[in-house]
Amino acid sequence: MLVIALIEIRAEDVAQVRKVLEPEEYVVAFYELMGRFNIGVIVEVKNQQALFEVVTKIRESPGVHETKSHVVHDGVVI
């Protein structure tokens, strides 16, 4: 299951959140964004329980104000 997580934090907390999330095996990509959400993370999990655990870890990361998670329904890698 592929999931795109958008994370809203203070700009000064980006490096700290990156340090927490980037080494995790489920993180496929980590992006710094401009706009309301400062970070975009693509994660790959095996099931809904794993998704719940990942989202919980993201929400508990220092400086995180809000998250939006979107399960990828269909797509193609170019």
Secondary structure by P-SEA (a helix, b strand, c coil): cbbbbbbbccccaaaaaaaaccccccccbbbbbcccccbbbbbbbccaaaaaaaaaaaaacccccbbbbbcccccccc
